[in-house]
Amino acid sequence: MTATTARVGTEVREAVRADLLEVFRIEKRSFAQPWPYAAFEGFLGEPGFLVADDEGVGRLLLGEALGTLAVDGADRVKLEVRATNGAARSLYREFDFETHHVVPAYYDDGEDAHIMIREA
């Protein structure tokens, strides 16, 4: 799957092995407790594991991933997000995710996680 968007030069496509190192570098820069490299290897070939080449495309990637998952028959999408990540929680709410519950001290640093779910 490849989608070119209205934003000139932005392409969304399935992640391939050649993307993993950069995805992992971004993960390490972005999160105090990054997912391990092996987790991303495990996502290869899964619907919704997409990459985009442009800045500020989180909304675009999320929309594309949800569309891909819907085509593949997913009727429920679940994620966890740090309690302090208000920008991400706001974005997820724009896509009809609702906080299902909060897991206290979910992360190693003691921060709570909001478990958010989107029903089809």
N, CA, C and O atoms as a printed pandas DataFrame, in Angstrom:
     atom_number atom_name residue_name chain_id  residue_number  x_coord  y_coord  z_coord
0              1         N          MET        A               1    0.830   -1.170    0.000
1              2        CA          MET        A               1    0.000    0.000    0.000
2              3         C          MET        A               1    0.877    1.236    0.000
3              4         O          MET        A               1    1.804    1.345    0.802
4              5         N          THR        A               2    0.595    2.147   -0.876
5              6        CA          THR        A               2    1.251    3.441   -0.907
6              7         C          THR        A               2    0.190    4.486   -1.149
7              8         O          THR        A               2   -0.655    4.323   -2.029
8              9         N          ALA        A               3    0.220    5.546   -0.388
9             10        CA          ALA        A               3   -0.738    6.628   -0.569
10            11         C          ALA        A               3    0.038    7.924   -0.645
11            12         O          ALA        A               3    0.873    8.207    0.215
12            13         N          THR        A               4   -0.235    8.712   -1.673
13            14        CA          THR        A               4    0.333   10.042   -1.752
14            15         C          THR        A               4   -0.762   10.993   -1.319
15            16         O          THR        A               4   -1.900   10.878   -1.774
16            17         N          THR        A               5   -0.443   11.905   -0.467
17            18        CA          THR        A               5   -1.456   12.766    0.120
18            19         C          THR        A               5   -1.478   14.125   -0.540
19            20         O          THR        A               5   -0.691   14.425   -1.437
20            21         N          ALA        A               6   -2.407   14.936   -0.067
21            22        CA          ALA        A               6   -2.521   16.299   -0.565
22            23         C          ALA        A               6   -1.286   17.120   -0.206
23            24         O          ALA        A               6   -0.985   18.113   -0.870
24            25         N          ARG        A               7   -0.575   16.715    0.833
25            26        CA          ARG        A               7    0.656   17.413    1.179
26            27         C          ARG        A               7    1.723   16.996    0.176
27            28         O          ARG        A               7    2.114   15.830    0.131
28            29         N          VAL        A               8    2.181   17.919   -0.606
29            30        CA          VAL        A               8    3.164   17.616   -1.637
30            31         C          VAL        A               8    4.385   16.961   -1.004
31            32         O          VAL        A               8    4.945   17.467   -0.032
32            33         N          GLY        A               9    4.785   15.835   -1.566
33            34        CA          GLY        A               9    5.976   15.151   -1.107
34            35         C          GLY        A               9    5.767   14.192    0.047
35            36         O          GLY        A               9    6.718   13.545    0.486
36            37         N          THR        A              10    4.558   14.084    0.543
37            38        CA          THR        A              10    4.296   13.160    1.641
38            39         C          THR        A              10    3.797   11.849    1.076
39            40         O          THR        A              10    2.793   11.808    0.364
40            41         N          GLU        A              11    4.498   10.788    1.394
41            42        CA          GLU        A              11    4.087    9.458    0.956
42            43         C          GLU        A              11    3.952    8.566    2.178
43            44         O          GLU        A              11    4.835    8.524    3.035
44            45         N          VAL        A              12    2.838    7.855    2.246
45            46        CA          VAL        A              12    2.620    6.885    3.312
46            47         C          VAL        A              12    2.669    5.512    2.671
47            48         O          VAL        A              12    2.014    5.266    1.658
48            49         N          ARG        A              13    3.460    4.609    3.273
49            50        CA          ARG        A              13    3.594    3.270    2.700
50            51         C          ARG        A              13    3.859    2.265    3.809
51            52         O          ARG        A              13    4.158    2.632    4.945
52            53         N          GLU        A              14    3.744    0.997    3.459
53            54        CA          GLU        A              14    4.066   -0.062    4.409
54            55         C          GLU        A              14    5.545    0.017    4.772
55            56         O          GLU        A              14    6.394    0.268    3.917
56            57         N          ALA        A              15    5.833   -0.198    6.028
57            58        CA          ALA        A              15    7.225   -0.216    6.477
58            59         C          ALA        A              15    7.915   -1.473    5.950
59            60         O          ALA        A              15    7.318   -2.547    5.872
60            61         N          VAL        A              16    9.182   -1.310    5.591
61            62        CA          VAL        A              16    9.999   -2.445    5.146
62            63         C          VAL        A              16   11.245   -2.508    6.035
63            64         O          VAL        A              16   11.545   -1.567    6.771
64            65         N          ARG        A              17   11.951   -3.614    5.955
65            66        CA          ARG        A              17   13.125   -3.825    6.815
66            67         C          ARG        A              17   14.103   -2.641    6.743
67            68         O          ARG        A              17   14.697   -2.278    7.758
68            69         N          ALA        A              18   14.273   -2.052    5.589
69            70        CA          ALA        A              18   15.211   -0.939    5.442
70            71         C          ALA        A              18   14.801    0.288    6.268
71            72         O          ALA        A              18   15.633    1.158    6.524
72            73         N          ASP        A              19   13.544    0.367    6.682
73            74        CA          ASP        A              19   13.060    1.492    7.489
74            75         C          ASP        A              19   13.340    1.326    8.979
75            76         O          ASP        A              19   13.306    2.305    9.724
76            77         N          LEU        A              20   13.616    0.106    9.422
77            78        CA          LEU        A              20   13.614   -0.190   10.851
78            79         C          LEU        A              20   14.623    0.610   11.670
79            80         O          LEU        A              20   14.300    1.056   12.772
80            81         N          LEU        A              21   15.814    0.797   11.165
81            82        CA          LEU        A              21   16.815    1.517   11.950
82            83         C          LEU        A              21   16.358    2.950   12.212
83            84         O          LEU        A              21   16.470    3.439   13.337
84            85         N          GLU        A              22   15.849    3.621   11.193
85            86        CA          GLU        A              22   15.383    4.999   11.384
86            87         C          GLU        A              22   14.142    5.045   12.271
87            88         O          GLU        A              22   14.011    5.947   13.098
88            89         N          VAL        A              23   13.239    4.098   12.111
89            90        CA          VAL        A              23   12.057    4.030   12.983
90            91         C          VAL        A              23   12.506    3.875   14.435
91            92         O          VAL        A              23   11.982    4.538   15.330
92            93         N          PHE        A              24   13.473    3.000   14.658
93            94        CA          PHE        A              24   13.963    2.772   16.017
94            95         C          PHE        A              24   14.676    4.012   16.557
95            96         O          PHE        A              24   14.531    4.335   17.736
96            97         N          ARG        A              25   15.432    4.702   15.729
97            98        CA          ARG        A              25   16.098    5.936   16.177
98            99         C          ARG        A              25   15.065    6.977   16.612
99           100         O          ARG        A              25   15.228    7.630   17.643
100          101         N          ILE        A              26   14.012    7.126   15.825
101          102        CA          ILE        A              26   12.940    8.065   16.172
102          103         C          ILE        A              26   12.280    7.638   17.480
103          104         O          ILE        A              26   12.007    8.474   18.341
104          105         N          GLU        A              27   12.027    6.359   17.628
105          106        CA          GLU        A              27   11.428    5.819   18.853
106          107         C          GLU        A              27   12.280    6.179   20.069
107          108         O          GLU        A              27   11.751    6.619   21.090
108          109         N          LYS        A              28   13.595    5.995   19.962
109          110        CA          LYS        A              28   14.494    6.271   21.089
110          111         C          LYS        A              28   14.546    7.761   21.419
111          112         O          LYS        A              28   14.648    8.134   22.588
112          113         N          ARG        A              29   14.475    8.616   20.393
113          114        CA          ARG        A              29   14.480   10.064   20.631
114          115         C          ARG        A              29   13.158   10.540   21.225
115          116         O          ARG        A              29   13.119   11.534   21.950
116          117         N          SER        A              30   12.084    9.835   20.917
117          118        CA          SER        A              30   10.746   10.303   21.267
118          119         C          SER        A              30   10.233    9.836   22.617
119          120         O          SER        A              30    9.386   10.499   23.217
120          121         N          PHE        A              31   10.725    8.715   23.101
121          122        CA          PHE        A              31   10.137    8.117   24.294
122          123         C          PHE        A              31   11.198    7.757   25.327
123          124         O          PHE        A              31   12.275    7.260   24.997
124          125         N          ALA        A              32   10.862    8.024   26.579
125          126        CA          ALA        A              32   11.774    7.676   27.671
126          127         C          ALA        A              32   11.951    6.164   27.776
127          128         O          ALA        A              32   13.010    5.684   28.180
128          129         N          GLN        A              33   10.911    5.416   27.411
129          130        CA          GLN        A              33   10.967    3.953   27.434
130          131         C          GLN        A              33   10.594    3.438   26.049
131          132         O          GLN        A              33    9.456    3.028   25.822
132          133         N          PRO        A              34   11.542    3.457   25.130
133          134        CA          PRO        A              34   11.227    3.038   23.763
134          135         C          PRO        A              34   10.957    1.543   23.659
135          136         O          PRO        A              34   11.460    0.741   24.446
136          137         N          TRP        A              35   10.149    1.197   22.669
137          138        CA          TRP        A              35    9.950   -0.219   22.360
138          139         C          TRP        A              35   11.277   -0.773   21.851
139          140         O          TRP        A              35   12.055   -0.029   21.253
140          141         N          PRO        A              36   11.558   -2.049   22.068
141          142        CA          PRO        A              36   12.807   -2.637   21.578
142          143         C          PRO        A              36   12.778   -2.810   20.055
143          144         O          PRO        A              36   11.717   -2.943   19.445
144          145         N          TYR        A              37   13.952   -2.804   19.475
145          146        CA          TYR        A              37   14.087   -2.980   18.027
146          147         C          TYR        A              37   13.351   -4.236   17.561
147          148         O          TYR        A              37   12.688   -4.221   16.524
148          149         N          ALA        A              38   13.467   -5.311   18.320
149          150        CA          ALA        A              38   12.834   -6.585   17.939
150          151         C          ALA        A              38   11.322   -6.456   17.807
151          152         O          ALA        A              38   10.706   -7.160   17.007
152          153         N          ALA        A              39   10.726   -5.565   18.583
153          154        CA          ALA        A              39    9.273   -5.370   18.465
154          155         C          ALA        A              39    8.925   -4.850   17.078
155          156         O          ALA        A              39    7.951   -5.295   16.471
156          157         N          PHE        A              40    9.715   -3.914   16.580
157          158        CA          PHE        A              40    9.451   -3.371   15.248
158          159         C          PHE        A              40    9.692   -4.421   14.167
159          160         O          PHE        A              40    8.974   -4.466   13.169
160          161         N          GLU        A              41   10.698   -5.259   14.366
161          162        CA          GLU        A              41   10.907   -6.368   13.426
162          163         C          GLU        A              41    9.668   -7.247   13.369
163          164         O          GLU        A              41    9.278   -7.711   12.298
164          165         N          GLY        A              42    9.055   -7.474   14.510
165          166        CA          GLY        A              42    7.859   -8.304   14.569
166          167         C          GLY        A              42    6.658   -7.681   13.880
167          168         O          GLY        A              42    5.740   -8.392   13.472
168          169         N          PHE        A              43    6.654   -6.359   13.746
169          170        CA          PHE        A              43    5.539   -5.672   13.093
170          171         C          PHE        A              43    5.622   -5.709   11.572
171          172         O          PHE        A              43    4.630   -5.438   10.896
172          173         N          LEU        A              44    6.788   -6.040   11.023
173          174        CA          LEU        A              44    6.927   -6.047    9.559
174          175         C          LEU        A              44    5.865   -6.942    8.934
175          176         O          LEU        A              44    5.658   -8.073    9.373
176          177         N          GLY        A              45    5.199   -6.429    7.911
177          178        CA          GLY        A              45    4.176   -7.190    7.211
178          179         C          GLY        A              45    2.802   -7.113    7.849
179          180         O          GLY        A              45    1.825   -7.591    7.273
180          181         N          GLU        A              46    2.713   -6.514    9.039
181          182        CA          GLU        A              46    1.416   -6.375    9.704
182          183         C          GLU        A              46    0.656   -5.193    9.099
183          184         O          GLU        A              46    1.260   -4.170    8.776
184          185         N          PRO        A              47   -0.661   -5.325    8.944
185          186        CA          PRO        A              47   -1.437   -4.187    8.440
186          187         C          PRO        A              47   -1.335   -3.022    9.421
187          188         O          PRO        A              47   -1.416   -3.213   10.634
188          189         N          GLY        A              48   -1.162   -1.855    8.903
189          190        CA          GLY        A              48   -1.102   -0.677    9.752
190          191         C          GLY        A              48    0.285   -0.288   10.219
191          192         O          GLY        A              48    0.428    0.742   10.877
192          193         N          PHE        A              49    1.326   -1.074    9.905
193          194        CA          PHE        A              49    2.694   -0.677   10.249
194          195         C          PHE        A              49    3.211    0.138    9.073
195          196         O          PHE        A              49    3.796   -0.395    8.130
196          197         N          LEU        A              50    2.978    1.447    9.156
197          198        CA          LEU        A              50    3.234    2.352    8.048
198          199         C          LEU        A              50    4.301    3.369    8.425
199          200         O          LEU        A              50    4.542    3.636    9.602
200          201         N          VAL        A              51    4.930    3.925    7.409
201          202        CA          VAL        A              51    5.873    5.020    7.600
202          203         C          VAL        A              51    5.487    6.146    6.652
203          204         O          VAL        A              51    4.825    5.928    5.638
204          205         N          ALA        A              52    5.912    7.352    7.003
205          206        CA          ALA        A              52    5.677    8.519    6.153
206          207         C          ALA        A              52    6.956    9.324    6.106
207          208         O          ALA        A              52    7.713    9.377    7.075
208          209         N          ASP        A              53    7.184    9.943    4.976
209          210        CA          ASP        A              53    8.379   10.750    4.796
210          211         C          ASP        A              53    7.964   12.213    4.712
211          212         O          ASP        A              53    7.724   12.737    3.624
212          213         N          ASP        A              54    7.883   12.857    5.851
213          214        CA          ASP        A              54    7.559   14.276    5.957
214          215         C          ASP        A              54    7.421   14.584    7.435
215          216         O          ASP        A              54    7.374   13.669    8.257
216          217         N          GLU        A              55    7.357   15.835    7.778
217          218        CA          GLU        A              55    7.225   16.199    9.180
218          219         C          GLU        A              55    5.775   16.516    9.500
219          220         O          GLU        A              55    5.061   17.063    8.659
220          221         N          GLY        A              56    5.332   16.183   10.700
221          222        CA          GLY        A              56    3.981   16.505   11.133
222          223         C          GLY        A              56    2.912   15.645   10.501
223          224         O          GLY        A              56    1.830   16.138   10.183
224          225         N          VAL        A              57    3.190   14.379   10.315
225          226        CA          VAL        A              57    2.236   13.511    9.618
226          227         C          VAL        A              57    1.585   12.476   10.538
227          228         O          VAL        A              57    1.043   11.482   10.055
228          229         N          GLY        A              58    1.630   12.694   11.843
229          230        CA          GLY        A              58    1.011   11.746   12.771
230          231         C          GLY        A              58   -0.457   11.521   12.465
231          232         O          GLY        A              58   -0.924   10.382   12.454
232          233         N          ARG        A              59   -1.188   12.598   12.215
233          234        CA          ARG        A              59   -2.614   12.505   11.885
234          235         C          ARG        A              59   -2.808   11.697   10.600
235          236         O          ARG        A              59   -3.694   10.846   10.518
236          237         N          LEU        A              60   -1.979   11.973    9.611
237          238        CA          LEU        A              60   -2.063   11.259    8.341
238          239         C          LEU        A              60   -1.776    9.775    8.536
239          240         O          LEU        A              60   -2.515    8.931    8.029
240          241         N          LEU        A              61   -0.718    9.451    9.260
241          242        CA          LEU        A              61   -0.372    8.048    9.496
242          243         C          LEU        A              61   -1.469    7.317   10.256
243          244         O          LEU        A              61   -1.818    6.186    9.917
244          245         N          LEU        A              62   -2.009    7.959   11.278
245          246        CA          LEU        A              62   -3.061    7.317   12.059
246          247         C          LEU        A              62   -4.283    7.043   11.189
247          248         O          LEU        A              62   -4.866    5.962   11.262
248          249         N          GLY        A              63   -4.671    8.010   10.373
249          250        CA          GLY        A              63   -5.813    7.811    9.480
250          251         C          GLY        A              63   -5.587    6.683    8.495
251          252         O          GLY        A              63   -6.477    5.866    8.261
252          253         N          GLU        A              64   -4.399    6.637    7.918
253          254        CA          GLU        A              64   -4.075    5.568    6.966
254          255         C          GLU        A              64   -4.055    4.208    7.657
255          256         O          GLU        A              64   -4.568    3.225    7.122
256          257         N          ALA        A              65   -3.460    4.157    8.849
257          258        CA          ALA        A              65   -3.391    2.889    9.582
258          259         C          ALA        A              65   -4.788    2.396    9.935
259          260         O          ALA        A              65   -5.084    1.211    9.776
260          261         N          LEU        A              66   -5.650    3.292   10.412
261          262        CA          LEU        A              66   -7.014    2.887   10.760
262          263         C          LEU        A              66   -7.785    2.427    9.528
263          264         O          LEU        A              66   -8.569    1.481    9.601
264          265         N          GLY        A              67   -7.564    3.097    8.394
265          266        CA          GLY        A              67   -8.208    2.664    7.153
266          267         C          GLY        A              67   -7.748    1.283    6.732
267          268         O          GLY        A              67   -8.560    0.450    6.329
268          269         N          THR        A              68   -6.455    1.036    6.822
269          270        CA          THR        A              68   -5.903   -0.277    6.476
270          271         C          THR        A              68   -6.467   -1.358    7.390
271          272         O          THR        A              68   -6.842   -2.435    6.927
272          273         N          LEU        A              69   -6.524   -1.073    8.673
273          274        CA          LEU        A              69   -7.055   -2.046    9.625
274          275         C          LEU        A              69   -8.534   -2.323    9.370
275          276         O          LEU        A              69   -8.979   -3.463    9.508
276          277         N          ALA        A              70   -9.300   -1.302    9.002
277          278        CA          ALA        A              70  -10.726   -1.493    8.703
278          279         C          ALA        A              70  -10.906   -2.389    7.487
279          280         O          ALA        A              70  -11.760   -3.275    7.485
280          281         N          VAL        A              71  -10.102   -2.159    6.452
281          282        CA          VAL        A              71  -10.177   -2.999    5.251
282          283         C          VAL        A              71   -9.848   -4.445    5.599
283          284         O          VAL        A              71  -10.433   -5.370    5.034
284          285         N          ASP        A              72   -8.920   -4.644    6.522
285          286        CA          ASP        A              72   -8.537   -5.995    6.943
286          287         C          ASP        A              72   -9.508   -6.598    7.960
287          288         O          ASP        A              72   -9.289   -7.708    8.446
288          289         N          GLY        A              73  -10.575   -5.872    8.281
289          290        CA          GLY        A              73  -11.627   -6.420    9.130
290          291         C          GLY        A              73  -11.524   -6.132   10.614
291          292         O          GLY        A              73  -12.289   -6.687   11.404
292          293         N          ALA        A              74  -10.600   -5.280   11.008
293          294        CA          ALA        A              74  -10.490   -4.953   12.440
294          295         C          ALA        A              74  -11.718   -4.167   12.875
295          296         O          ALA        A              74  -12.082   -3.176   12.243
296          297         N          ASP        A              75  -12.351   -4.606   13.946
297          298        CA          ASP        A              75  -13.505   -3.870   14.453
298          299         C          ASP        A              75  -13.202   -3.161   15.774
299          300         O          ASP        A              75  -14.067   -2.501   16.349
300          301         N          ARG        A              76  -11.961   -3.309   16.243
301          302        CA          ARG        A              76  -11.556   -2.681   17.496
302          303         C          ARG        A              76  -10.052   -2.422   17.444
303          304         O          ARG        A              76   -9.278   -3.293   17.047
304          305         N          VAL        A              77   -9.651   -1.229   17.845
305          306        CA          VAL        A              77   -8.234   -0.883   17.910
306          307         C          VAL        A              77   -7.959   -0.379   19.326
307          308         O          VAL        A              77   -8.687    0.465   19.851
308          309         N          LYS        A              78   -6.905   -0.905   19.930
309          310        CA          LYS        A              78   -6.552   -0.560   21.308
310          311         C          LYS        A              78   -5.118   -0.045   21.333
311          312         O          LYS        A              78   -4.255   -0.554   20.617
312          313         N          LEU        A              79   -4.870    0.958   22.154
313          314        CA          LEU        A              79   -3.520    1.489   22.309
314          315         C          LEU        A              79   -3.338    1.986   23.731
315          316         O          LEU        A              79   -4.302    2.169   24.474
316          317         N          GLU        A              80   -2.089    2.199   24.091
317          318        CA          GLU        A              80   -1.802    2.825   25.376
318          319         C          GLU        A              80   -0.994    4.083   25.106
319          320         O          GLU        A              80   -0.198    4.142   24.168
320          321         N          VAL        A              81   -1.214    5.085   25.945
321          322        CA          VAL        A              81   -0.530    6.363   25.774
322          323         C          VAL        A              81   -0.239    6.936   27.159
323          324         O          VAL        A              81   -1.031    6.782   28.089
324          325         N          ARG        A              82    0.900    7.594   27.276
325          326        CA          ARG        A              82    1.279    8.194   28.558
326          327         C          ARG        A              82    0.249    9.240   28.990
327          328         O          ARG        A              82   -0.288    9.983   28.169
328          329         N          ALA        A              83   -0.005    9.277   30.272
329          330        CA          ALA        A              83   -0.956   10.244   30.824
330          331         C          ALA        A              83   -0.540   11.680   30.510
331          332         O          ALA        A              83   -1.396   12.543   30.317
332          333         N          THR        A              84    0.762   11.941   30.457
333          334        CA          THR        A              84    1.254   13.296   30.199
334          335         C          THR        A              84    1.272   13.667   28.724
335          336         O          THR        A              84    1.568   14.813   28.386
336          337         N          ASN        A              85    0.963   12.725   27.838
337          338        CA          ASN        A              85    1.009   13.006   26.405
338          339         C          ASN        A              85   -0.362   13.495   25.927
339          340         O          ASN        A              85   -1.073   12.801   25.200
340          341         N          GLY        A              86   -0.703   14.699   26.355
341          342        CA          GLY        A              86   -1.998   15.283   26.016
342          343         C          GLY        A              86   -2.205   15.466   24.527
343          344         O          GLY        A              86   -3.319   15.294   24.032
344          345         N          ALA        A              87   -1.146   15.812   23.800
345          346        CA          ALA        A              87   -1.284   16.008   22.353
346          347         C          ALA        A              87   -1.696   14.710   21.668
347          348         O          ALA        A              87   -2.570   14.713   20.801
348          349         N          ALA        A              88   -1.072   13.607   22.054
349          350        CA          ALA        A              88   -1.424   12.317   21.447
350          351         C          ALA        A              88   -2.839   11.907   21.835
351          352         O          ALA        A              88   -3.602   11.436   20.991
352          353         N          ARG        A              89   -3.198   12.080   23.107
353          354        CA          ARG        A              89   -4.550   11.699   23.536
354          355         C          ARG        A              89   -5.602   12.522   22.801
355          356         O          ARG        A              89   -6.661   12.003   22.448
356          357         N          SER        A              90   -5.319   13.795   22.571
357          358        CA          SER        A              90   -6.238   14.656   21.822
358          359         C          SER        A              90   -6.384   14.170   20.380
359          360         O          SER        A              90   -7.492   14.116   19.846
360          361         N          LEU        A              91   -5.265   13.820   19.758
361          362        CA          LEU        A              91   -5.310   13.296   18.390
362          363         C          LEU        A              91   -6.129   12.012   18.341
363          364         O          LEU        A              91   -6.966   11.848   17.454
364          365         N          TYR        A              92   -5.900   11.112   19.269
365          366        CA          TYR        A              92   -6.649    9.852   19.281
366          367         C          TYR        A              92   -8.142   10.098   19.466
367          368         O          TYR        A              92   -8.962    9.413   18.854
368          369         N          ARG        A              93   -8.504   11.071   20.305
369          370        CA          ARG        A              93   -9.928   11.392   20.480
370          371         C          ARG        A              93  -10.537   11.909   19.178
371          372         O          ARG        A              93  -11.700   11.631   18.887
372          373         N          GLU        A              94   -9.762   12.658   18.393
373          374        CA          GLU        A              94  -10.251   13.125   17.087
374          375         C          GLU        A              94  -10.623   11.949   16.187
375          376         O          GLU        A              94  -11.481   12.077   15.314
376          377         N          PHE        A              95   -9.979   10.810   16.401
377          378        CA          PHE        A              95  -10.248    9.605   15.618
378          379         C          PHE        A              95  -11.165    8.633   16.377
379          380         O          PHE        A              95  -11.162    7.430   16.117
380          381         N          ASP        A              96  -11.938    9.172   17.308
381          382        CA          ASP        A              96  -12.974    8.415   18.036
382          383         C          ASP        A              96  -12.439    7.380   19.015
383          384         O          ASP        A              96  -13.157    6.443   19.364
384          385         N          PHE        A              97  -11.214    7.523   19.459
385          386        CA          PHE        A              97  -10.723    6.681   20.549
386          387         C          PHE        A              97  -11.284    7.244   21.851
387          388         O          PHE        A              97  -11.418    8.458   22.008
388          389         N          GLU        A              98  -11.603    6.362   22.769
389          390        CA          GLU        A              98  -12.057    6.769   24.094
390          391         C          GLU        A              98  -11.184    6.083   25.138
391          392         O          GLU        A              98  -10.751    4.944   24.963
392          393         N          THR        A              99  -10.936    6.803   26.224
393          394        CA          THR        A              99  -10.174    6.193   27.311
394          395         C          THR        A              99  -11.033    5.123   27.966
395          396         O          THR        A              99  -12.114    5.405   28.483
396          397         N          HIS        A             100  -10.542    3.906   27.937
397          398        CA          HIS        A             100  -11.256    2.771   28.529
398          399         C          HIS        A             100  -10.949    2.685   30.022
399          400         O          HIS        A             100  -11.849    2.525   30.846
400          401         N          HIS        A             101   -9.673    2.794   30.350
401          402        CA          HIS        A             101   -9.257    2.818   31.744
402          403         C          HIS        A             101   -7.823    3.331   31.836
403          404         O          HIS        A             101   -7.127    3.464   30.829
404          405         N          VAL        A             102   -7.406    3.610   33.044
405          406        CA          VAL        A             102   -6.045    4.081   33.310
406          407         C          VAL        A             102   -5.322    2.998   34.106
407          408         O          VAL        A             102   -5.852    2.463   35.080
408          409         N          VAL        A             103   -4.109    2.690   33.674
409          410        CA          VAL        A             103   -3.285    1.713   34.394
410          411         C          VAL        A             103   -2.237    2.491   35.189
411          412         O          VAL        A             103   -1.330    3.086   34.608
412          413         N          PRO        A             104   -2.359    2.487   36.502
413          414        CA          PRO        A             104   -1.383    3.214   37.323
414          415         C          PRO        A             104    0.022    2.622   37.173
415          416         O          PRO        A             104    0.202    1.406   37.096
416          417         N          ALA        A             105    1.001    3.513   37.133
417          418        CA          ALA        A             105    2.418    3.120   37.094
418          419         C          ALA        A             105    2.706    2.091   36.005
419          420         O          ALA        A             105    3.464    1.146   36.225
420          421         N          TYR        A             106    2.111    2.270   34.848
421          422        CA          TYR        A             106    2.282    1.347   33.720
422          423         C          TYR        A             106    3.724    1.348   33.208
423          424         O          TYR        A             106    4.284    0.300   32.887
424          425         N          TYR        A             107    4.305    2.535   33.140
425          426        CA          TYR        A             107    5.663    2.666   32.602
426          427         C          TYR        A             107    6.695    2.519   33.717
427          428         O          TYR        A             107    6.391    2.750   34.887
428          429         N          ASP        A             108    7.907    2.135   33.350
429          430        CA          ASP        A             108    8.970    1.895   34.330
430          431         C          ASP        A             108    9.264    3.111   35.205
431          432         O          ASP        A             108    9.709    2.970   36.343
432          433         N          ASP        A             109    9.014    4.304   34.669
433          434        CA          ASP        A             109    9.275    5.508   35.458
434          435         C          ASP        A             109    8.105    5.870   36.370
435          436         O          ASP        A             109    8.125    6.917   37.018
436          437         N          GLY        A             110    7.079    5.005   36.425
437          438        CA          GLY        A             110    5.955    5.211   37.326
438          439         C          GLY        A             110    4.780    5.965   36.740
439          440         O          GLY        A             110    3.753    6.129   37.399
440          441         N          GLU        A             111    4.921    6.425   35.508
441          442        CA          GLU        A             111    3.821    7.180   34.893
442          443         C          GLU        A             111    2.657    6.257   34.532
443          444         O          GLU        A             111    2.844    5.102   34.151
444          445         N          ASP        A             112    1.448    6.808   34.667
445          446        CA          ASP        A             112    0.239    6.070   34.306
446          447         C          ASP        A             112    0.075    6.007   32.793
447          448         O          ASP        A             112    0.599    6.844   32.058
448          449         N          ALA        A             113   -0.659    5.004   32.348
449          450        CA          ALA        A             113   -1.018    4.873   30.932
450          451         C          ALA        A             113   -2.529    4.947   30.794
451          452         O          ALA        A             113   -3.270    4.387   31.602
452          453         N          HIS        A             114   -2.970    5.643   29.765
453          454        CA          HIS        A             114   -4.380    5.633   29.388
454          455         C          HIS        A             114   -4.535    4.550   28.330
455          456         O          HIS        A             114   -3.855    4.580   27.304
456          457         N          ILE        A             115   -5.417    3.605   28.571
457          458        CA          ILE        A             115   -5.732    2.584   27.582
458          459         C          ILE        A             115   -6.913    3.127   26.791
459          460         O          ILE        A             115   -7.993    3.345   27.338
460          461         N          MET        A             116   -6.697    3.340   25.504
461          462        CA          MET        A             116   -7.726    3.936   24.652
462          463         C          MET        A             116   -8.179    2.912   23.621
463          464         O          MET        A             116   -7.379    2.140   23.093
464          465         N          ILE        A             117   -9.479    2.922   23.346
465          466        CA          ILE        A             117  -10.069    1.954   22.421
466          467         C          ILE        A             117  -10.946    2.689   21.422
467          468         O          ILE        A             117  -11.650    3.642   21.758
468          469         N          ARG        A             118  -10.883    2.221   20.193
469          470        CA          ARG        A             118  -11.752    2.724   19.118
470          471         C          ARG        A             118  -12.531    1.538   18.578
471          472         O          ARG        A             118  -11.951    0.561   18.104
472          473         N          GLU        A             119  -13.850    1.633   18.656
473          474        CA          GLU        A             119  -14.718    0.582   18.123
474          475         C          GLU        A             119  -15.138    0.968   16.714
475          476         O          GLU        A             119  -15.306    2.150   16.412
476          477         N          ALA        A             120  -15.307   -0.033   15.850
477          478        CA          ALA        A             120  -15.719    0.235   14.467
478          479         C          ALA        A             120  -17.156    0.699   14.418
479          480         O          ALA        A             120  -17.679    0.973   13.338
